[in-house]
Amino acid sequence: MKGTAILFQERNITFIEDVEHSFYEEIKEQGDFRTCKIPNQTVDFGFASPVFWHEDEIDWDYGY
């Protein structure tokens, strides 16, 4: 099942789209500091809490 992981940071909101639910579970378990392995690179999002999951794609034209 794929969906969108949503990370809330102090001044930003990060959306990671088209990821497996297992990816979301991995970053959720990390605590407040998130480092994500996205194909061919590791991304450090720093302090990001909480993390939410939205199943399927987000319709950006509609808002969710």
C-alpha positions as YAML, in Angstrom:
chain: A
units: angstrom
residues:
- id: 1
  name: MET
  ca: [0.00, 0.00, 0.00]
- id: 2
  name: LYS
  ca: [1.45, 3.36, -1.04]
- id: 3
  name: GLY
  ca: [0.67, 6.79, 0.27]
- id: 4
  name: THR
  ca: [2.14, 10.08, 1.51]
- id: 5
  name: ALA
  ca: [4.21, 10.56, 4.67]
- id: 6
  name: ILE
  ca: [3.77, 14.03, 6.21]
- id: 7
  name: LEU
  ca: [6.50, 15.44, 8.48]
- id: 8
  name: PHE
  ca: [5.89, 18.56, 10.56]
- id: 9
  name: GLN
  ca: [8.99, 20.63, 11.26]
- id: 10
  name: GLU
  ca: [9.40, 23.89, 13.14]
- id: 11
  name: ARG
  ca: [8.92, 26.08, 10.06]
- id: 12
  name: ASN
  ca: [8.12, 23.57, 7.31]
- id: 13
  name: ILE
  ca: [5.87, 20.72, 6.39]
- id: 14
  name: THR
  ca: [7.46, 18.02, 4.26]
- id: 15
  name: PHE
  ca: [5.43, 15.65, 2.08]
- id: 16
  name: ILE
  ca: [7.06, 12.45, 0.86]
- id: 17
  name: GLU
  ca: [4.79, 10.96, -1.79]
- id: 18
  name: ASP
  ca: [4.39, 7.52, -3.31]
- id: 19
  name: VAL
  ca: [6.04, 5.59, -0.47]
- id: 20
  name: GLU
  ca: [5.19, 2.23, 1.03]
- id: 21
  name: HIS
  ca: [3.56, 2.15, 4.46]
- id: 22
  name: SER
  ca: [6.64, 0.28, 5.76]
- id: 23
  name: PHE
  ca: [8.76, 3.37, 4.88]
- id: 24
  name: TYR
  ca: [6.40, 5.51, 6.97]
- id: 25
  name: GLU
  ca: [6.69, 3.08, 9.89]
- id: 26
  name: GLU
  ca: [10.50, 3.24, 9.70]
- id: 27
  name: ILE
  ca: [10.67, 7.03, 9.94]
- id: 28
  name: LYS
  ca: [7.94, 7.15, 12.59]
- id: 29
  name: GLU
  ca: [9.99, 4.85, 14.86]
- id: 30
  name: GLN
  ca: [13.07, 7.11, 14.70]
- id: 31
  name: GLY
  ca: [11.82, 9.62, 17.27]
- id: 32
  name: ASP
  ca: [11.97, 13.36, 16.63]
- id: 33
  name: PHE
  ca: [15.02, 13.35, 14.35]
- id: 34
  name: ARG
  ca: [14.29, 11.89, 10.93]
- id: 35
  name: THR
  ca: [16.81, 10.47, 8.49]
- id: 36
  name: CYS
  ca: [15.20, 8.78, 5.50]
- id: 37
  name: LYS
  ca: [16.80, 6.53, 2.90]
- id: 38
  name: ILE
  ca: [15.12, 7.46, -0.37]
- id: 39
  name: PRO
  ca: [16.37, 5.51, -3.41]
- id: 40
  name: ASN
  ca: [20.05, 6.28, -4.01]
- id: 41
  name: GLN
  ca: [20.35, 8.91, -1.26]
- id: 42
  name: THR
  ca: [19.92, 9.54, 2.45]
- id: 43
  name: VAL
  ca: [17.98, 12.67, 3.42]
- id: 44
  name: ASP
  ca: [18.28, 14.26, 6.87]
- id: 45
  name: PHE
  ca: [15.10, 16.14, 7.76]
- id: 46
  name: GLY
  ca: [16.43, 17.10, 11.19]
- id: 47
  name: PHE
  ca: [13.84, 17.66, 13.89]
- id: 48
  name: ALA
  ca: [10.44, 16.66, 12.53]
- id: 49
  name: SER
  ca: [7.52, 15.66, 14.69]
- id: 50
  name: PRO
  ca: [4.87, 14.35, 14.47]
- id: 51
  name: VAL
  ca: [4.63, 12.21, 11.37]
- id: 52
  name: PHE
  ca: [1.32, 11.38, 9.72]
- id: 53
  name: TRP
  ca: [0.28, 8.98, 6.95]
- id: 54
  name: HIS
  ca: [-2.22, 9.65, 4.14]
- id: 55
  name: GLU
  ca: [-3.15, 6.59, 2.13]
- id: 56
  name: ASP
  ca: [-3.11, 6.96, -1.66]
- id: 57
  name: GLU
  ca: [-2.17, 10.16, -3.46]
- id: 58
  name: ILE
  ca: [-3.03, 13.68, -2.35]
- id: 59
  name: ASP
  ca: [-5.15, 15.65, -4.79]
- id: 60
  name: TRP
  ca: [-3.23, 18.94, -4.66]
- id: 61
  name: ASP
  ca: [-5.84, 20.75, -6.76]
- id: 62
  name: TYR
  ca: [-8.56, 19.88, -4.25]
- id: 63
  name: GLY
  ca: [-6.39, 20.13, -1.13]
- id: 64
  name: TYR
  ca: [-6.28, 16.52, 0.11]
...
